[in-house]
Amino acid sequence: MTPLVVVDADVLGRQRTGEETYVTNLLRELPAVAPDLRFAAVTRRPDLVPAGVEAVALPARSQELRMAWSLPRLLRRLRPKVAHFQHAL
């Protein structure tokens, strides 16, 4: 099975300028430079995930609840080899 890399892409569509630009470009470039890996982006806005990356929707009313409960549960289900976050989890 191809190893899965998960990127926390919650900033997509949230007008967080530098953070959003970083994640968007990371998701655009990673599949081309690492074709031997699968990439998934966990986001509230799956429509903004670039082609070549699996969009995983994770709605959230509260950022604290998302980070403390919803996202860890999702990661246990997805079982990625690597997960990338911009903030401490």
Helices and strands as residue ranges (DSSP letters): E 4-8, H 17-33, E 38-43, G 46-48, E 54-57, H 63-65, I 66-70, H 71-78, E 82-84
